[in-house]
Amino acid sequence: MSALQNRRAYHIAVVDTGSDLRTIRRSLTKRGFRICAHTSTQSALERALASPPSMFILETDVGTGDGLELCKEIRRTAGLSLVPIVMVSHRSRVWDVVAGLQAGADDYMIKPLREQEMLARVDATLRRCYELNQSRVVRFDAIEINSDAITLTVRGKRHGLAPAEFRLLDYLVHNPGRAFSRAHLLAIMRSRPGSVKHRMIDVIVKRIRYAIEPDQQNPKYLRTVKGFGYCFYLPETATGIENRAKQ
């Protein structure tokens, strides 16, 4: 399985207590992830609402809160509901694992954590949620995006997007409904050949909108998340990808 493209692009919120928190934080930081550590479920949720992370790692039993309840709350919260969650816990009974998964976790790890396994599971979850494409050709409305041919066709007309523009469009289309900060998108762009400056993200978005949006002043697909970044919305009739973004 291929390696995660750029760990620095991913911001992980870790909610745990004591030495476990320090161990997880140290291991992930050493591998290049950006980490925000919390010992309170309330502070973790407040910070995430202001700046959504790429992933949550939640302990089921937090000193000032309940990790399972936080997991459920994240799944109910607009702007956070699609963020992947990995639960960690000393609880190892089958029904404990089932409870974690039913609360909305994408994976469940039993303590004591083995560093290499933890890193592999984190990588795998992020790769599955952000980097693996279900299809190389995505179609919606009168638009076709072919990742293999690197082509964009709108209402039968081929649009010659620059490589950086196509890469950003392809990434957003394959992660529908997820809000990304400009900093995250910049890191993703820099993980591939070429150099993109921070403000160029806005310029690239403008060019993509010119190609695909019927009304650039009121974008239907590539929308701005005020004060944060951008989010791509696919119509429910889209084909070639599992559509996780309901309008």
Secondary structure, DSSP 4 states (H G I P E B T S, - for coil): -PPPS-GGG-EEEEE--HHHHHHHHHHHHHTT-EEEEESBHHHHHHHHHHS--SEEEEESEETBEEHHHHHHHHHHSTTTTTS-EEEEES--SHHHHHHHHHTT-SEEEESSPPHHHHHHHHHHHHIIIII--S-SEEEETTEEEETTTTEEEETTEEE---HHHHHHHHHHHTSTT-EEEHHHHHHHHHTSSS---TTHHHHHHHHHHHHH-S-TTS-SSEEEETTTEEEE---TT-BSS------
